[in-house]
């Protein structure tokens, strides 16, 4: 949650031209809101998820719409020889590689020899994600 709070604070500060102090303040505010929700009960968490998910989807749809509105085919010229399917496969590979990288640190309970395995798994997943997108 701290990473997400900080990231959203950073985006908001950039979007609205606010100073660096806003980033940390917004991150703390987000953390406090979600800690409060989680401390109440499971029902409050479920209701908050029901409210937050459509908001996240709407924000992502807005970002996608803005991206499509400002996109230009010339920016994909280096990938033109791979065709549309190549762009889609590359996008999916990048997403899966980096999502897997993030998920490694969430599933540490099931890892044997955690202090030895996790750092190496993170490093190796970074190497494999680079190989997915290299020419």
Backbone as CSV, one residue per row, in Angstrom:
resi,resn,N_x,N_y,N_z,CA_x,CA_y,CA_z,C_x,C_y,C_z
1,UNK,0.822,-1.189,0.000,0.000,0.000,0.000,0.867,1.253,0.000
2,UNK,1.991,1.211,0.704,2.856,2.382,0.753,3.380,2.733,-0.642
3,UNK,3.766,1.714,-1.398,4.266,1.966,-2.752,3.178,2.559,-3.635
4,UNK,1.961,2.033,-3.522,0.866,2.568,-4.328,0.500,3.979,-3.887
5,UNK,0.469,4.215,-2.584,0.170,5.555,-2.085,1.199,6.563,-2.562
6,UNK,2.466,6.190,-2.483,3.531,7.076,-2.934,3.429,7.331,-4.437
7,UNK,3.160,6.268,-5.199,3.056,6.413,-6.649,1.904,7.335,-7.025
8,UNK,0.740,7.134,-6.413,-0.389,8.012,-6.720,-0.115,9.441,-6.257
9,UNK,0.568,9.609,-5.134,0.952,10.942,-4.689,1.879,11.620,-5.683
10,UNK,2.820,10.849,-6.210,3.748,11.377,-7.210,2.994,11.807,-8.475
11,UNK,2.085,10.953,-8.948,1.308,11.304,-10.140,0.455,12.544,-9.902
12,UNK,-0.201,12.591,-8.750,-1.068,13.739,-8.443,-0.253,15.024,-8.355
13,UNK,0.907,14.966,-7.705,1.761,16.151,-7.593,2.201,16.631,-8.974
14,UNK,2.572,15.697,-9.825,2.986,16.069,-11.179,1.813,16.644,-11.969
15,UNK,0.664,16.001,-11.874,-0.513,16.431,-12.625,-0.950,17.838,-12.243
16,UNK,-0.929,18.132,-10.944,-1.407,19.426,-10.471,-0.291,20.427,-10.208
17,UNK,0.964,20.069,-10.502,2.084,20.973,-10.304,2.341,21.303,-8.842
18,UNK,2.129,20.335,-7.969,2.302,20.553,-6.533,3.720,20.203,-6.098
19,UNK,4.161,20.742,-4.961,5.531,20.475,-4.493,5.721,19.041,-4.001
20,UNK,6.973,18.678,-3.806,7.352,17.330,-3.376,6.702,16.931,-2.053
21,UNK,6.500,17.882,-1.164,5.896,17.582,0.141,4.498,16.990,-0.021
22,UNK,3.819,17.333,-1.072,2.488,16.798,-1.314,2.533,15.291,-1.535
23,UNK,3.577,14.803,-2.169,3.689,13.373,-2.475,3.604,12.550,-1.191
24,UNK,4.431,12.866,-0.225,4.448,12.105,1.028,3.150,12.295,1.806
25,UNK,2.617,13.495,1.801,1.355,13.749,2.499,0.217,12.937,1.912
26,UNK,0.147,12.882,0.602,-0.907,12.118,-0.054,-0.728,10.629,0.202
27,UNK,0.503,10.147,0.181,0.778,8.728,0.461,0.322,8.371,1.868
28,UNK,0.639,9.222,2.825,0.233,8.969,4.212,-1.281,8.981,4.342
29,UNK,-1.931,9.917,3.679,-3.392,9.988,3.719,-4.026,8.713,3.167
30,UNK,-3.529,8.239,2.031,-4.056,7.005,1.440,-3.845,5.829,2.396
31,UNK,-2.659,5.735,2.974,-2.386,4.651,3.919,-3.326,4.705,5.117
32,UNK,-3.526,5.878,5.675,-4.405,6.006,6.834,-5.847,5.619,6.503
33,UNK,-6.308,6.002,5.339,-7.677,5.647,4.934,-7.823,4.130,4.851
34,UNK,-6.881,3.469,4.182,-7.011,2.025,4.018,-6.711,1.247,5.291
35,UNK,-5.831,1.753,6.129,-5.614,1.112,7.432,-6.896,1.205,8.247
36,UNK,-7.526,2.374,8.222,-8.795,2.539,8.940,-9.865,1.590,8.446
37,UNK,-9.962,1.432,7.144,-10.948,0.504,6.575,-10.651,-0.925,7.012
38,UNK,-9.381,-1.312,6.922,-9.013,-2.684,7.289,-9.177,-2.959,8.774
39,UNK,-9.036,-1.944,9.607,-9.206,-2.143,11.043,-10.674,-2.277,11.454
40,UNK,-11.568,-1.762,10.639,-12.995,-1.850,10.999,-13.463,-3.296,11.014
41,UNK,-13.605,-3.875,9.834,-14.004,-5.286,9.734,-13.942,-5.728,8.278
42,UNK,-14.183,-6.995,8.064,-14.120,-7.560,6.718,-15.184,-6.946,5.819
43,UNK,-16.349,-6.682,6.372,-17.430,-6.094,5.585,-17.052,-4.728,5.029
44,UNK,-16.376,-3.918,5.844,-15.943,-2.592,5.385,-14.926,-2.725,4.255
45,UNK,-14.040,-3.708,4.370,-13.064,-3.940,3.306,-13.761,-4.359,2.015
46,UNK,-14.751,-5.225,2.138,-15.482,-5.688,0.953,-16.220,-4.529,0.287
47,UNK,-16.864,-3.695,1.084,-17.594,-2.547,0.533,-16.622,-1.582,-0.134
48,UNK,-15.469,-1.349,0.502,-14.492,-0.436,-0.096,-13.979,-0.989,-1.421
49,UNK,-13.777,-2.295,-1.500,-13.356,-2.906,-2.772,-14.427,-2.701,-3.840
50,UNK,-15.675,-2.878,-3.458,-16.771,-2.685,-4.412,-16.821,-1.248,-4.928
51,UNK,-16.388,-0.311,-4.118,-16.369,1.090,-4.530,-15.101,1.453,-5.284
52,UNK,-13.975,0.922,-4.845,-12.692,1.318,-5.411,-12.452,0.701,-6.793
53,UNK,-12.858,-0.520,-6.999,-12.585,-1.189,-8.279,-13.207,-0.440,-9.461
54,UNK,-14.497,-0.061,-9.418,-15.035,0.702,-10.560,-14.319,2.050,-10.766
55,UNK,-13.887,2.668,-9.678,-13.149,3.926,-9.805,-11.819,3.682,-10.508
56,UNK,-11.106,2.600,-10.117,-9.832,2.274,-10.764,-10.038,1.972,-12.242
57,UNK,-11.090,1.231,-12.560,-11.366,0.902,-13.958,-11.669,2.171,-14.751
58,UNK,-12.438,3.082,-14.154,-12.754,4.343,-14.826,-11.494,5.176,-15.066
59,UNK,-10.612,5.218,-14.074,-9.360,5.970,-14.228,-8.503,5.353,-15.321
60,UNK,-8.395,4.028,-15.319,-7.613,3.361,-16.367,-8.221,3.576,-17.749
61,UNK,-9.555,3.561,-17.840,-10.221,3.820,-19.121,-9.938,5.251,-19.589
62,UNK,-9.945,6.197,-18.652,-9.638,7.584,-18.994,-8.196,7.717,-19.483
63,UNK,-7.276,7.081,-18.786,-5.868,7.126,-19.203,-5.708,6.498,-20.582
64,UNK,-6.380,5.375,-20.820,-6.307,4.718,-22.133,-6.879,5.614,-23.222
65,UNK,-8.004,6.260,-22.930,-8.629,7.147,-23.926,-7.707,8.320,-24.258
66,UNK,-7.094,8.898,-23.241,-6.153,10.000,-23.476,-4.953,9.503,-24.277
67,UNK,-4.467,8.319,-23.933,-3.349,7.743,-24.674,-3.680,7.502,-26.134
68,UNK,-4.844,6.940,-26.396,-5.252,6.708,-27.788,-5.449,8.017,-28.530
69,UNK,-5.988,9.017,-27.856,-6.223,10.311,-28.497,-4.913,10.995,-28.877
70,UNK,-3.860,10.747,-28.109,-2.570,11.393,-28.365,-1.548,10.458,-29.010
71,UNK,-1.985,9.293,-29.431,-1.044,8.355,-30.036,-0.801,8.701,-31.491
72,UNK,0.328,8.274,-31.976,0.636,8.475,-33.391,1.351,7.225,-33.896
73,UNK,0.937,6.739,-35.045,1.541,5.520,-35.592,3.047,5.632,-35.815
74,UNK,3.548,6.851,-36.021,4.980,7.032,-36.266,5.816,6.582,-35.073
75,UNK,5.248,6.664,-33.874,5.998,6.272,-32.682,6.214,4.764,-32.622
76,UNK,5.435,4.019,-33.387,5.581,2.565,-33.430,6.426,2.109,-34.614
77,UNK,7.006,3.057,-35.343,7.767,2.731,-36.551,8.852,1.683,-36.315
78,UNK,9.606,1.740,-35.207,10.625,0.699,-35.018,10.029,-0.703,-34.889
79,UNK,8.761,-0.783,-34.552,8.109,-2.074,-34.396,7.281,-2.467,-35.618
80,UNK,7.256,-1.591,-36.626,6.380,-1.812,-37.773,6.665,-3.122,-38.492
81,UNK,7.922,-3.537,-38.530,8.252,-4.771,-39.235,7.735,-6.010,-38.509
82,UNK,7.314,-5.873,-37.261,6.780,-6.998,-36.495,5.261,-7.086,-36.612
83,UNK,4.628,-6.060,-37.141,3.176,-6.063,-37.296,2.446,-5.804,-35.989
84,UNK,1.148,-5.685,-36.096,0.318,-5.426,-34.916,0.416,-6.560,-33.918
85,UNK,0.467,-7.773,-34.402,0.567,-8.923,-33.495,1.852,-8.848,-32.674
86,UNK,2.934,-8.383,-33.266,4.190,-8.248,-32.537,4.093,-7.240,-31.411
87,UNK,3.390,-6.138,-31.664,3.207,-5.119,-30.628,2.369,-5.686,-29.483
88,UNK,1.323,-6.428,-29.820,0.450,-7.010,-28.796,1.202,-8.059,-27.980
89,UNK,1.960,-8.915,-28.644,2.729,-9.942,-27.935,3.777,-9.295,-27.031
90,UNK,4.459,-8.269,-27.521,5.463,-7.586,-26.708,4.818,-6.928,-25.491
91,UNK,3.666,-6.292,-25.680,2.967,-5.641,-24.562,2.548,-6.666,-23.517
92,UNK,2.002,-7.766,-23.966,1.577,-8.814,-23.036,2.767,-9.409,-22.298
93,UNK,3.880,-9.611,-22.998,5.079,-10.172,-22.365,5.623,-9.240,-21.292
94,UNK,5.652,-7.961,-21.594,6.146,-6.980,-20.615,5.242,-6.968,-19.398
95,UNK,3.926,-6.943,-19.634,2.990,-6.905,-18.509,3.151,-8.126,-17.617
96,UNK,3.175,-9.295,-18.207,3.281,-10.531,-17.427,4.613,-10.595,-16.696
97,UNK,5.695,-10.200,-17.360,7.018,-10.250,-16.733,7.077,-9.338,-15.517
98,UNK,6.607,-8.124,-15.645,6.702,-7.197,-14.521,5.664,-7.471,-13.451
99,UNK,4.512,-7.976,-13.821,3.527,-8.365,-12.798,4.075,-9.539,-11.996
100,UNK,4.725,-10.474,-12.663,5.335,-11.596,-11.962,6.439,-11.131,-11.035
101,UNK,7.201,-10.142,-11.467,8.259,-9.571,-10.638,7.668,-9.009,-9.350
102,UNK,6.567,-8.301,-9.470,5.899,-7.721,-8.299,5.336,-8.812,-7.395
103,UNK,4.740,-9.824,-7.991,4.090,-10.870,-7.202,5.074,-11.747,-6.438
104,UNK,6.320,-11.800,-6.888,7.323,-12.599,-6.171,7.437,-12.166,-4.715
105,UNK,7.427,-10.861,-4.494,7.609,-10.384,-3.122,6.349,-10.555,-2.278
106,UNK,5.192,-10.784,-2.901,3.968,-10.997,-2.138,3.835,-12.441,-1.660
107,UNK,4.421,-13.369,-2.383,4.238,-14.788,-2.083,5.464,-15.374,-1.401
108,UNK,6.085,-14.614,-0.531,7.308,-15.072,0.105,7.078,-16.169,1.133
109,UNK,5.853,-16.331,1.625,5.579,-17.330,2.661,5.878,-18.738,2.147
110,UNK,5.605,-18.999,0.885,5.791,-20.334,0.338,7.205,-20.625,-0.133
111,UNK,8.098,-19.660,-0.030,9.459,-19.876,-0.516,10.318,-20.597,0.519
112,UNK,11.066,-21.561,0.042,12.035,-22.223,0.917,13.306,-21.379,0.937
113,UNK,13.957,-21.322,2.077,15.180,-20.532,2.249,14.980,-19.116,1.715
114,UNK,14.043,-18.426,2.309,13.583,-17.115,1.853,14.724,-16.124,1.602
115,UNK,15.614,-15.947,2.547,16.682,-14.940,2.419,17.640,-15.251,1.268
116,UNK,17.719,-16.502,0.869,18.581,-16.881,-0.241,17.795,-16.842,-1.559
117,UNK,16.566,-17.320,-1.529,15.783,-17.487,-2.750,15.214,-16.185,-3.296
118,UNK,14.594,-15.369,-2.435,13.888,-14.179,-2.918,14.797,-13.190,-3.646
119,UNK,15.936,-12.810,-3.104,16.785,-11.864,-3.850,17.201,-12.407,-5.216
120,UNK,17.510,-13.679,-5.275,17.914,-14.274,-6.552,16.739,-14.353,-7.526
121,UNK,15.570,-14.676,-7.012,14.387,-14.750,-7.873,14.040,-13.376,-8.447
122,UNK,14.145,-12.347,-7.612,13.883,-10.992,-8.102,14.891,-10.592,-9.171
123,UNK,16.145,-10.879,-8.922,17.187,-10.549,-9.894,16.975,-11.310,-11.207
124,UNK,16.726,-12.595,-11.107,16.552,-13.407,-12.315,15.279,-13.037,-13.073
125,UNK,14.222,-12.677,-12.356,12.999,-12.274,-13.056,13.229,-10.967,-13.792
126,UNK,14.049,-10.085,-13.236,14.402,-8.847,-13.941,15.172,-9.141,-15.211
127,UNK,16.094,-10.097,-15.142,16.840,-10.481,-16.339,15.928,-11.097,-17.388
128,UNK,14.995,-11.942,-16.955,14.121,-12.592,-17.932,13.164,-11.592,-18.560
129,UNK,12.726,-10.583,-17.788,11.821,-9.594,-18.370,12.553,-8.743,-19.395
130,UNK,13.853,-8.514,-19.187,14.630,-7.766,-20.164,14.777,-8.572,-21.441
131,UNK,14.898,-9.886,-21.339,15.063,-10.708,-22.531,13.780,-10.794,-23.334
132,UNK,12.635,-10.553,-22.684,11.351,-10.581,-23.398,11.238,-9.432,-24.376
133,UNK,11.878,-8.316,-24.077,11.693,-7.128,-24.899,12.931,-6.750,-25.686
134,UNK,14.026,-7.449,-25.516,15.221,-7.092,-26.259,15.105,-7.527,-27.710
135,UNK,15.732,-6.782,-28.628,15.598,-7.115,-30.068,16.302,-8.405,-30.434
